[in-house]
Amino acid sequence: MVRGKINPIRDTVLVSDMDFDARTTRTGIFLLNDDGKEQGIRPRWGRVWAIGNEQKEFKVGDWVLVEHGRWTRGIKVETDDGAETVVRKIDNDCVLAVADERPSEF
């Protein structure tokens, strides 16, 4: 686990809160965890956790929809309040959409 401040460089975008677990639709249908399976190949939402000083398209707190597989493996970091979160670097050119609040997928 990484402790301390992480400062992205250039136009780097780091995201957290990417969901890889089982999901429940608005209508109550339970979908099993499909990560690593063919049906799991889909874009995913992540919340912008930190940005580099040259990044002008996104701001911290935005939700971005990223093409499948256009993120790194996550690293666990300790936040200021002592909680743990997983942070990933995304490919900026593969962002499909941006939202101010967490979108529901269904």
N, C-alpha and C positions, 0 to 999 in steps of 0.2 A: 504494500500500500504506500502511496506517495503522500508525504506530509509536507505542508508548506504551500507557498503560492506558486501556481503555474501561470506563466505569461506566454501566450501564443505569440509567434512572430509573424511579420508581414501580413498577409490576408488570411491567415489560418483561422478556421472556425472549429471550436470544440463544442460538442453537444453532450447532454446527459439525458436521462429519462427515456431512452429508446426501449420500446417494449418488445420482448422476445418470448413472453410467457403466453399461456392460454388466454383466450379472450372470450368475452360474452357480448353478443350483439344487443342492440337496444330492445329487440323483441324477446330476449332471454335465451337464445340459442348459444350453447357452450361450444367453443371451437378449441380443440386441443392445441398444445404447443406444436407448431409446424416448422420451427426453425431447423434448417438442415435437410428439409424434405423438399421435393419439387413444388408442392403447393405453397411452401413457405417463401418462395421467390417472389417478393413483392416489395414495394417501397415502404419505408417506415418513417414515422415522425420522431423527431428529437428536439429537445429544448436547448437553445443556444446557451451555453454555460460560460464561454469566454471567447473573445475575438482578438485578433492581432490589430496593431495600430493602423494598418493599411486597409482593413476591411470596412467597406462603405455600404454594402448591400444589406447586412443583417445587424441586429443589435442584440445584446444580452437579454434573454427572456423571450425572444421570438421562438415560435415553433416552426421547424422546417421539415418538409417532406423530401427525403433523400432516396434516389434510385437504389434498388437492391444491391447490396454489396459494396457501396461506395463509401464505406466507413472502415476505420481500423478496428482491431480488437480493442476492447476497453481496458482501461487501467483504473484501479480503485484509488480514489483520492479521499482525503479527509476534508470536509468542509469547515468553514469558520466555526460552526456550532457543534463540531465534533462528530457529526454524522458521516457515514460513508456514502459515496456515490460512484458510479462508473462513468468515466468520461471517454469519448471517442472523437477522433479527428475525422471530419467529413471532406469529401471532394466538393469544393464550392461549385464547380461547373455542373454537378449532378443534382442540384437542388431543384425540385419540380414546383414547389409552392411554399409560401410563407404565411403564417397566421399569427395573430396577436395572442390567442388563447389556445389551449389544447383542443385540437379537433377530435370529434368522435369519428371513428372509422366506419360506423354502420348507422 
